[in-house]
Amino acid sequence: MWKLNARLFLAFAAAVCVLLPSAVAGEPSDATKKPKYIFLMIGDGMGLVHRESAEMYKRLNTGAAGGEKKGKLVMNQFPVQGLTTTYPHDRAEVTDSAAAGTALACGEKTNNGVISMSPDLKTKFKSVAYHAKAAGMKIGIVSSVPIDKDTPAVFYANEPNRKNYYNIALQIPESGFNYFAGDSLRGSRPKCMKGRKSPYDFARGAGYNIYKNREGLKKTKPGDDKIIWEVDIPFVVDSNPETVTLAELTSKGIEVLDNPDGFFMMIEGGKIDWACHNNDFATQIHETLAFDAAVAVVYEFYKKHPSETLIIVTADHETGGLKMDTDAAFEPEKFLAAVKAQKISGRELKKKIKGWNTDNITKDQAMKKTMVYFGLSKLKNLTPQEKAELSRAIEKTLKNKTPKDQPAKLKQKYGSRNLIVLACQRIIADRCRASWGTFEHTGVSVPTTAIGVGAKRFGGDTDNTDIGKKLIELISQPCRDIRKKLAF
């Protein structure tokens, strides 16, 4: 039985990484050369199986056979490959995004919940983005989640508690970075402001232009500076034709940031993690593909500037303990049909069925509505076991007025999660031969791939702090323009 998990990749990487660093296709011969353009791309929660399951779906959906490039994820084609450990300062714990992001951004370990500060909170760390700014490069911070969330925040903020969204948001204009794009700021919500001045007002006072949704595509142009682009970004499966994608945020960022002195850009696929916390397998696949579409945009830029560009794709941690069996019992057609059938995320389904236990809806009505909403009605021949599981979930949900009314065993296993949503997601996952080990983060190593100037440094077995340290080393090398260095 072949299981797509970290153990498999450990053996694979041990062999691959011996070979790749010494002979990387397209890698400049000068390994000490300073890249002019640097892209650090972080799939939040994206482990090996997330990448491989998304690639399998892409290959089957496009009809690509075997190893044909059109069926492979762009990030999986990069020549430098390796595994990266993710533990926080306290190695007994599993990392959160704040600690892992700090390691990637600053090359330093810290405690969970801390944004770019030392474990004792006495030292503020300087992220690679600030080093890049000091070297004359422009800076872009992009995410599919709010840019005052953990992973984006560690690149511009220093804060003892990642939940201090208001304080974090105020540090956006203080950074002086050139381009921010992502979901609306959590620090701008009334609960966070508590009657205080909006972070957007502070940003405008510092000269930033604030754009909303597609307005940003229309109004920003090459050479523009100090941009905060707020975009409503649902899960891909819940999006519509007007939804701005992570790839579009990335493309516009390149357009705005490109200049003779180069730029550093951090791009996060943040909703991969959110889907995995929900154990939503199909939604996770679509989010990983959306992240890879942003990687594809960056790779097209690289092909125009191969001797000046570095791309690193990694993750802050793995979420969900995702596994997938592709043994003789695996049915590709069943896998493809199941993922394509799901029409909305589990999160959106939860919204649609909210209040059912107080609306006097019958069990049969609930069953029919659920099948249509989630897309299960498009699946062929739901088995008696699948129907029975969904029926039990509906019955227990309609019977119990609140999550607190659930039986003790269910509360212990699922907390306040909606049983109908979990049952629907499990039907999709089971048909794909996928399973989850947890709703939380795990401590397994994550795959890292890279291409371009200095990419060899990031192959093989690394720790997440190695990525931050090596990026800072690359950026801190002597300036390309000696005249500029002397003038400084």
N, C-alpha and C positions, 0 to 999 in steps of 0.2 A: 504494500500500500504506500502510495506517495502522498505525503501530507505537506502542503504548502505552509511551512512554518519556519521559525528562526533556526531550528536545528539543521534543517536541510541547507539553509543558506550559509550557515557556519562552515560546513564542509565545502560548499561551492566556493565561498569567498576565499577560503584558505588556499585553494588551488589557483583561482583566478588572480588574486592579488599578488601572487608571486611573479606572475608574468606581466601583468598590465603596466605597473609603474615603469618598467624598463623599456617598453615599446608601445607607446600610446599613439594611435592614429590621429594625425592632425595636431599633435602637441608640439609647440615650438621647442626647438632644441635648447634654448636658453632657459633653464628651469628657474633662474633667479630674476628673470625679467618681470617688471612690475606691470600688471594688467591695467589698461586704461578704463575698461568697463568691467564691473564686477556685479554679478547677480547671485545672491544667496536666496535660494528658494526652499521654503520649509512647508512640508505637508504635515500639518498638525495632527498627531495621532496616527500617521501613515507608516505602517510596518510593511514587512515583505509581502505578506499575504494580501494586503490591501492593493499593493502595486500589481501583484500577479493576477488577482481576481479581476481587476479592472482591465488588464491586458487581455485576459482570456475573453472577457465580454467584447472588447473591441475587435479582437481577431474573429470571433464567431459572427459578430454583427456586420463586419465589413466583408466577410467571406474570404479573408486572407488565410492562406494555408501556412502551416509550419512557422518558420522563422522569417517570413517576408516582412520587410520593414513597415509596410502599410498596416500591418496588424499589431505592431509593437508600440508600446508607449515610448514617447520620445526620450523620457528620462531613463528608461531602461536600456537605451541604445548607447548611452555615453560610455566611453572606453575605460575610464577610471572608476573602479568599483570597490566597495569595502563595507565593513560593518562598524557602527558607531555605538558605543555604550552611552547610557543616558542617566545614570544614578546621580542624585543630588549630593550636597555636602555630607549629609547623614546617609551613609551607604546602606543603612538598614531600611530606608524608606524607598518607595517607588516615587519617581519624580513627578512634579506637576509642571505646567508650562512655564511658570515664572522661573523656577530654578533651571530648567532645561534651556529656556530661552536665554537666560543670563549667561549660561555656559557657551552657547553658540555665538552670542553677541559680544561678550566680553572676555571669553577664555578663562572664566573663573567659576568655581563652584560656590553655590550658596544654598540656603535652606529653602524648602518649599514655601511659596507665598511671597517671596522677596523679589523685588524688581531691581536688578543690577546694583545690589549692595552686598557687602560682606555679611557672613552669617551673624556677626555680632552687631551689625547695623552701624558700625563706626566709619566704614569706608564706602565711598561712592565709586563704583566702577565706571570706566570710560569705554563705551561700546566701540566696535569697529566703525560704526557710522560716524562717530565724532573724529576718529583717526582719519577717515576718508575726507571728511570736511576740512580738517586741518591741512591735508595734503592738496587742497584746492579742488576736490571733486564735489559735484552736486550730489544730493542725497534724496532718495525716494523710499517711502515706506508704504507698502500696499498689502491689503488683506481682504478676505471675504467676510471677516467678522469685524466688530468695532476696533478702531485703531488705538483705543485705550485699553484693550484687552492685553493679556500677558505677553504674547509673543511679539506683537508690534511694539509694545510699550518698552520692552527691555532695551530697545535700540536708541531711545531718546530720553527715557525717564529714569529716575532713581527714587524708589519708594519702598518703605518697609513692609507694606501690605498691598498685595495686588488688587484688593477690593476697594482701595482708595481711588476710585475712578475719577473723581473730581480733581484731586491733586495731580493725578497722572495726566489728565486732559489739559491742565494748565501748562504742563511742560512741553506740549506740542509747539506752541509759538516760541517758547523760550529756546528751543533747539535751533531755530533758524533754518531747519531743513527745508528743502525746496518743494517737495511734492508728497502729500499724504492722500491716500485714497482707501476707503473702506466703508463698512457699515456705520450707521449713525453712532455717535459717541455715547457711551453709557454715562459718562460724567456730565452729560447735558440733560439727563433725565431729572425731573423735579425732585425725586427722592434723593438723588446725589447732590443736587445744588442746594437744597434746603433754603431757598430764598436768596441764595447768593447769585452773583453775576454769572451769566452763561459763559462757558469756556469759548464759545464761538465769538462772543463779544471781545474777550481778551485777544483772540486770534486776529480779529479784524483790526483791533487797535495796534497790533504788531505788523500790520500791512498784509495780512493773508486775505486771499480771495476765497470765498466759500461758495461751492457749487453743489447742486443737488441732482442726483440721477443723471439723465441724458443731457442735462444742461452742461455738464462737464465736458462731454464729447464735443459739443458745439462751440463752447466759448474758450477752451484752452487751445493754445497754439505753440509751436516751437519757440523756445526762448522765454516763455512765461515763467514767473517765479512766485514762490510762496502761495501754493495752492493747497486747499483742503477740499477734497471732493467726497461728499457724503452720499453714499449709494445704498438704497434698500436692496439687500441681497438675500433672497430666500434660498432654500435648497434648490438645486438645479431642477429636480423633478417637480417642484412647485412653481417654477418660473413661468414667465410669459414672454412674448416677443419683444416687449419693451424693457425687460430686465437687462441691466448692464452686467456683463460677465467679468470674471477675474482676468480673462485674456484681454478684454478691452481696457480695463484699468491698467494692465501691464503695458499694452501697446501705446496708450496715451502717455504713460510715464516715460517710456523711452523717447517719445517724440519731444516731450517737454524738457527732459534732463540732458539730452545729447548736446555736448559742447566740446571745445578743444581740449579741456582739462579732464574730461571723462566724468564718470559717475559711479556711485554705489547704490544698488537697489535691492531691498529685501522684499520678497513677495511670499505671502503666506496663504495656503489653502486651508483656512481655519475651520471650515464646516465639515471637513473629513472627520475631525475629532468629534464634532457635535453628533454626527450621524452614528458614529461608533459608540458613543456614550448611550445612545438609544438602542443599540444593537440592531440597526436598520441596514441590512446588508446591501440591498439594491441602491438605496440612497447613498451609501458609502461609495459604491462603484461610480455613480454619476458625479459625485464630488471629486473623486480621484481623477476621473477623466477631465473634469473642468480645470483642475490644477495642471494636468499634463498639457491641456490646451494653452495655458499660460506659458508652460515650459517651451512649447512649440514656437510661440511668438518670440521668446528670448533666443531660441536656437536659430531662428531665421535671421535675427540680428547678428548672432555669432558668425554665421556663414558669410556675412558681409565684412566682418572684422575679426577673422580667425586668429590673427597674430596680436590682437589687443584685448581679447575678451576672455573672461573666466566665468564659468557657470558651475555652481555647486547645488545639487539637489539632495536634501536630507529631510529628517523629521526630528521633532523635539522628543518624541516618545511614541510608543505604540499604545493604541487604545482598543480595549475590548477583548484581547486575547483571541483574535480571530484565527480560525483554522479552516482548512478546506481539503476534503478528501477527493482525489482525482484517480481513484483506483478503477477496477473493471466495472464497478457499479455506477460510475459517473456517466451521466448522459448529457452530452453537450447541448443537444436540442432542448432538453428539459431546462437546463441552466439558462439558456438564452431566452426561452419563452417566459420563464419565471421573472427574470429581471425586467424584461420588456413589458410584462403585464402590469407591474406596479405603477400606478399613475400618480400617486401623491406620496409624500413622506409620512412616516408614522406620526411625526409631530403634527402635520396638517390633519391627519385622520383624527387625532385626539381632539383637535378644535371642533371638527365636524360633529363628533358624537358627544361633545360636552353637554351634560344635562340630561342625557337619556334616562338616567335612573330616577329622574323626577318628572319626566314628560309623559308618563303613562304609555310609552311606546311598547308594543308587544315584542316578544322574542323573535317571532317570524319577521316582523317588520325590520327589526334591528339587523337580523341576519341578511336580508335582502339589501338594505342600505349599505351595510358594511362591504358586502361583496362588490357592489357597484362602485362605491367611493374608492376603495383601495385597488380595484382592478382584478380581484380574484375571480370575478365572473368571466374574465377573458381566458382564464386557465382551463385546460381541458381536464375533465374527470377528476374533480376533487375527491380524494379518497375518503372512505368512511371515517378513518382516523382524523384526517384534517377537518372534516365537517364537525366531528364530535368535539375536537379541541376548541374550535371557534365557538361552537354552541355553548360549551361549558363556560368559556370566558364571558360571553354575552349574558348568560344566566346569572353568573356571580356579580357582574357589573350592574345589572338591573336590580338585583336584590339588595345590594349594599349602597346606601345613600352617599357615603363618602369613602375615600381610601382607608380611613381609620376603621371603618366597619368591616374591612376584609378579615378573613380568618387569620390567626396568628402566623401560620406557616406561609401564607401568601405574602403577608406584610414583611416577614423576615427575608423572603426570597426576592421580592420585587419592589418593596417599599411602596411609594405612592404611584408607581407606574401603572398605566392603563392596561388591564388584562386583555382587552379586545385588540389593542394596538400590538401588544406583544405576540398574541396568537397569530395575527395576520403576518407580521414580520417573520415569525418562525416558520410559517408555511412556505414563504418565499425562500428563506435560508435553507430549509430542509431539502427543497427541490434542487437547490444549487449545491448540495452536499457541504454546506458551510455551517459552522457553529461558533458560538461565542463562549468565552470562559469567564467573562466578567463585564460589568457595566463601567468599569473604571480603567485607569491606566495600568500598564504592565511594565515590568523591568527588563524586557527582552531588548537586545540590541536592534537598531534600525539600519536599513540599507542607506548608503550614501553613494551617489554617482556624480561624476564631474567631467568637464571637458574644457580645454582651452589653456591659456597662459597660467602656469603654475599648478595645473590640475593634479599632477603627480603627487603633490604634497598631501592630498586628501584621500588617497587610496589606501587599501589594506585595513588593518584593525586600528581604529582610532577611538578616542573619547570625544564627547561633544566639546570639551574645552579645547581640544586640539584644533578644531575648526576655527574657533574664535581667535586663538593664539596665532595660527598660521596666516589667517587673513590679515590680522594686525601687522604681522611681520612683513607680509607682501606689500601692504599699503605704506608702511613706514620706511621702505627702502628709499634711497636718495631720489629726489625729484627727477623726472625725465628731462625737464628743462633746467639746465644748470644756471641759466641767467635768472630764472625765477627764484631759485634757491638762494643765490647771492643777494638778490634784491630784498628777499625776506630777512 
